[in-house]
Amino acid sequence: MTDIETTKEYYAELLLYQYINQPKARATIEAIVDIALVDLLPQTIEQSFNIETAIGAQLDIIGEYIGLSRKLSIPVFRDYFTFDDQESLSDETFGFTDYESLETNASTYFYSYINTVSGESSLNDDDYRVLLKLKLFLNSSQNTYFEITAALKQFFGTKIVMYDQLNMKINYFISDEVTNVLIISIAELAGLLPKPMGVLIDGIYAVPDPINVWAWGDYEASYLSTGGFSDYEIGLSTASFLDYTMRI
């Protein structure tokens, strides 16, 4: 029972019949329940460290327990604020926004002195949460193919998918919806991207739909992320073709 008022009402209704409608008797029982449950403080603390909803210092504490700091010695490649003249603007220029386009450059970062001197980067909550999930899995897994695919599905649904090439190489397909697809590349550099022992991560790709990527597979036991040619009855395949621009 997570609703304290419902809990107090439940125990008040357990009073003997002659006391069940007595206000003081009910108030006494409700006061005892309040003290016993400590206003549901244990449950509140437990939910405060739910990795899906924790923020800020809560995530930092989770990181201390599982052994992963928010600050990485590997630089995180992001869109940093830059300035350019009007006549030579490039796609890599990120400046201030204006009143009419509040979404423009809203996620751009300032490049700080500490990035230059130590190469250390502090992750935002969304990126940190992704790495914490991967670290949690590594702490409790034997890195078998079955365990990895099950964990990815549990933590990320179909947004991050591992594809086995069946030649001691795997690929990672990352959905465009992931907050920062480059953080997966950072995870690989930091040794956080799970893979079976002795297997090479051949490539990491940002794709529209990770479970619908064009690839060859066995007809009778087609593998996850296998999309091939279509036929006359169902029309053309909607699977994505991999190209160099998708690689991260």
Secondary structure, DSSP 8 states (H G I E B T S, - for coil): ---HHHHHHHHHTTS-TTTTT-HHHHHHHHHHHHHHHGGGHHHHHHHHT-TTT--THHHHHHHHHHT--SEESS-----B-----GGG--TT------TT-TTTTTT-B---HHHHHH--EE--HHHHHHHHHHHHHHHT----HHHHHHHHHHHHTTSEEEEE-SSSEEEEEEETTSS-THHHHHHHHTT-S---TT-EEEEEEEES-TT-BB----SSS--TT-B---BTTTBS---B---GGGB-
